[in-house]
């Protein structure tokens, strides 16, 4: 049996909280408010985000229990293995890998979009071609690529450096949002009256709210970066649940503040109709001038940096865990000789993300939309794993009275599974206000087909690993009693 590589315990609680919050609040909070309001109206967006946050907390309960019991890299990949075996572990890991790397790519392209809005003459040089109506510029590709390389370098240097940077970026972002909201709220001409109508006039209130609830897996994806880093906690893993809940509620609040700041400037329906390339940037600059735009740009930059950093961390740890289990090539589980980081996973995530600017923002959005399905599937696996373990009464520690009795845990896990199914229905059911577009469904189908091909190629080698050996590689112990039978 080969030696199992392990990661150093260097991450402090406030760094881990910042990884979760900063990953959840990426570019979307600052670029998308006008698009969200066009679908749901200001109040519809705020209610949708808070309802989505409550549903995500139901799911997060299962994460908290599982992190406490299995503090290993891999998160949902390990939990699917615990409850349903090897094949389902692969499915969970396959979907998550795509989702994480897509979010890395989208944050990099969002940074180029911000530069394009503020300094259009810098970006709009050396035009190359068009994809789906989006102009591709060489300078835009260069900006996104340089940013990815910088964050890849920082992540190779060590998780303590990444964690410390994440916390600083997060605090600057929160401060900028609070200042921006206060400046808009105190400005003459701006106010809550501009938020009317609270919902769009061409749809029902319920449909408006549900359209935002449906994107909760995408809006809050990032809290699940916490289990990906569990092996590196420099604190008791039982604290993870509180960090997750605090991060989700903080994210919902920050999303809502950005909706308030955008909608209070001027009547929001007029902003939607104007169809600006960056609606929030336009209205903030109109009201507060260059200072307001600078504060917004700082908040957006920090949101992009925290998203890039957080998802490079989580994607490299997921690749590390899958490689350690012999599902993907073993070089992904090799650690840097000096910094003890899974550097090949970092390099791979950066290289794949660097391809994205060549395909245009619209094409990338199709892939990111469908990746919400993959993230939701991983949420379901986690809740099912928790439910199956609660039924088993694994050990006295897992069912400590200071949390919940076993029946209560099972009910919460079931509610988490139901929430995951609701998200999937909203994304995949025709007629739903959040039904994926044809391009996203095609991308989803292509990724599924690729996954099936890859699994069939690796299936024999993966199946040949003895169960106790695989337990050791994934969970760190040969003797773990699992719910699943050998599949």
QUIFENMO-V446648 format. One record per run of one state. SS is the DSSP state (hx for helix, st for strand, lp for the rest). FROM is the first residue (numbers start at 1). TO is the last residue. If there is no record, write none. Layout:
ss=SS from=FROM to=TO
ss=SS from=FROM to=TO
//
This chain:
ss=lp from=1 to=10
ss=st from=11 to=11
ss=lp from=12 to=12
ss=hx from=13 to=24
ss=lp from=25 to=27
ss=hx from=28 to=31
ss=lp from=32 to=32
ss=hx from=33 to=69
ss=lp from=70 to=75
ss=hx from=76 to=84
ss=lp from=85 to=85
ss=hx from=86 to=118
ss=lp from=119 to=119
ss=hx from=120 to=123
ss=lp from=124 to=126
ss=st from=127 to=131
ss=lp from=132 to=133
ss=st from=134 to=137
ss=hx from=138 to=156
ss=lp from=157 to=158
ss=hx from=159 to=185
ss=lp from=186 to=191
ss=hx from=192 to=195
ss=lp from=196 to=204
ss=hx from=205 to=213
ss=lp from=214 to=215
ss=hx from=216 to=219
ss=lp from=220 to=224
ss=hx from=225 to=228
ss=lp from=229 to=229
ss=hx from=230 to=232
ss=st from=233 to=233
ss=lp from=234 to=236
ss=hx from=237 to=263
ss=lp from=264 to=267
ss=hx from=268 to=274
ss=lp from=275 to=278
ss=hx from=279 to=324
ss=lp from=325 to=329
ss=hx from=330 to=333
ss=lp from=334 to=342
ss=hx from=343 to=359
ss=lp from=360 to=360
ss=hx from=361 to=392
ss=lp from=393 to=405
ss=hx from=406 to=428
ss=lp from=429 to=437
ss=hx from=438 to=464
ss=lp from=465 to=466
ss=hx from=467 to=475
ss=lp from=476 to=487
//
